[in-house]
């Protein structure tokens, strides 16, 4: 659940939210809420292996990378549309 949200929402969050820090915090809050729900759902027998937490840490890192990538893509697109290249005739 958390991995799907990170993959589907990471890049768009960075692309559409102009402030990179706000986008990172928004993704962090969303993933933390989903992680809490997911942990309750899968941890019903009180036994969660350490690999579960490693996978969640990697998921947060990938989501942060997608947010940063989306922010840079958005900034580059905005810069390109604000200063169009002059063509010679």
Residue pairs with C-beta under 8 A, 6 or more apart in sequence:
1 34
1 37
1 38
2 31
2 34
2 35
2 38
2 56
2 59
3 55
3 59
5 30
5 31
5 34
6 27
6 31
6 59
6 60
6 62
6 63
6 66
7 62
7 66
9 27
9 30
9 63
10 27
10 62
10 63
10 64
10 65
10 66
10 67
10 70
11 66
11 67
11 69
11 70
11 73
12 70
13 23
13 26
13 27
13 66
13 67
13 70
14 20
14 23
14 66
14 67
14 68
14 69
14 70
14 71
14 72
14 73
14 74
15 70
15 71
15 73
15 74
16 70
16 74
17 23
17 26
17 71
18 74
20 67
20 68
20 71
23 67
23 70
23 71
24 64
24 67
24 68
27 63
27 64
27 67
28 60
31 59
31 60
31 63
35 56
39 48
42 48
42 52
